[in-house]
C-alpha cells in the first residue's frame, strides 16, 4: 500500500497521457492540488507551447501554466512513464469510417505504458468508450508488462466531464465519477481524485463508470434529436420552435430545455452513443432510439443546405451553384475554439459540393486546424471583418452563435441570413431578411 500512502500524502507523480481538452485541464488541476505532474503527448508543438506558457485551449490560461510551472513537466519522451505513480489515459476514441469504435489510441497507449511502467502503479482510463473496455481491453494489455494486476498494477476508470466554454463548472468543481478494479484500486482512486476535485462519486466497477458516461451522452443526443425533429415539424406548421422551447422551459419540473442546431459537434455527442450501439450488437440487443437520434442529428446539415437553397431561390431567383456564402462560426459551440466534429465543417463541405464558394468568420478560429475528415480545408483563414462588406455575399449562414460577433453589421449587408442558432432573435435585432433554420 505504499502508493496509497503516497497519494494520501500528495507525494505522488501523476502522468497524464494526451494533453488535449481533457488531459491538460486534469494535469493543471492535479498540479494545483499539490501533485508533481508529467504531461505526455506525441505533438512536439504542444510541449513547446506549454513550456513557453502558451495555452491552446480556453480551459487553461497562461496564468494557470505559470502558477503550476514548478510542478509540471511536459514531454514526448514516454520512457519517463517509469517515474510516474499514477498514469491517466486521456487519448481520443473516434469512430472509424464504418462508424465503429476505433480504440487504436487507447490500445497503443496501453502497450507503451506496459513497456515502461514500474511496479506499484495506478493506471486510469478517462477516454470515453464502450462498457467493458477497461476489463476486456486495458487490463489484458497492461498484464503484458509482467506485473500482477491487483497486486503490483492497479486499474481504474473515471469518465471525463469537461465542457469547453463553461465558466460555471471547471475540472475541480465538476463531480467526478470514479471506479477502481478492486478495493485497493478503489482506495487509490479515491485518494487521487478526492484530492484533485471537490466531489467524487464512487460507483461499483469500471464497467458501470463507463456506462455512466455513455448514458450521459446518449441522453443529450436523443433529446437534441427530438428538438431537431420538432423544429422540422413546427417549421412546416408555421410555428417557431424557439418560442415553443422558451415557453416549455418555464415549467419548473418534468422538463429540461434542449435546443436545435445545424448538427452535433464536440467529441462526445456525435461519437460516443455509437460505442454503445456497437457493443449492444454483441448481445443481439437493438438500439433503435440511439440510432434514430443519430440519423436525425446527422441529417441536420443537409436540412440547412436545403433551406439555404430555398432562401436564395426566393430572395434572388438562384440556387447554390455559384453563390457566395459567408459562414458565421466554425467552432462546434459558442465562445470556444474547439473544432472537434463541428457541424459547420460539414456545412462548408456540402455548400462547396453544391457549387458555392464559402468564406467564414470566427473570432475564436483564425485558421482551420488539421482535421481528420476535412483536410482539404486545413489552413483556410477567416475573413477579416473589414473585408465582409465588399465581398458581395449572396447569403449569410449562422452556424455558431459566438457572443463577440457584430450581428447588426451582418444584417446591414442586406442579403438573406439563415440563422441556425436563433442568434438574431435572441438579441432583439430586426428579423427582416432572416430565416430561422
Secondary structure, 3 states (H helix, E strand, C coil): CHHHHHHHCCCCEEEEECCCCCHHHHHHHHHHCCCEEEEECCCHHHHHHHHCCCCCCCCCCHHHHHHCCCCEEEECCHHHHHHCCEEEECCCCCECCCCCECCHHHHHHHHHHHHHCCCCEEEEECCCCCCCHHHHHHHHHHHCCCCCECCCEEEEECCCCCCCCCCCCCCCCCCEEEEECCHHHHHHHHHHHHHHCCCEEECCCHHHHHHHHHHHHHHHHHHHHHHHHHHHHHHHHCCCHHHHHHHHCCCCCCCCCCCCCCCCCCCHHHHCHHHHHHHHHHCCCCCHHHHHHHHHHHHHHHHHHHHHHHHHHHHHCCCCCCCEEEEECCCCCCCCCCCCCCHHHHHHHHHHHCCCEEEEECCCCCECCCCCCCHHHCCCECCCHHHCHHHCCCEEEECCCCCCCCHHHHHCCCCEEEECCCHHHHCCCCCCCEEEC
